[in-house]
Amino acid sequence: MGAMEIIGGILLIITCVLIVVLVSMQESKSDGLSAMTGASDSYLGKNGGRTFDAMLKRFTKYAAIAFFALTVIVNAIAVFFNK
């Protein structure tokens, strides 16, 4: 294993942990028990977290793209440089 593969592996682990954290921080789309009680969110309650949720979704998308790209790059390094 070369140094580039080790660095790539470490970056993949960091990206994986980042994706798990970002997905865990996102708000659930299901209503849960609040749907049964008839409680509804006010305008401020619905839109107050909207920007934070949008930011989390955007960062999750970028982290997933980075994970995919890193996976392809690390595999290409492993194939082409270990001949």
Buried (B, 14 or more C-beta within 10 A) or exposed (E): EEEEBEEBBEBBEBBEEBBEEBEEEEEEEEEEEEEEEEEEEEEEEEEEEEEEEEEBEEBBEEBBEBBEEBEEBBEEBBEEEEE
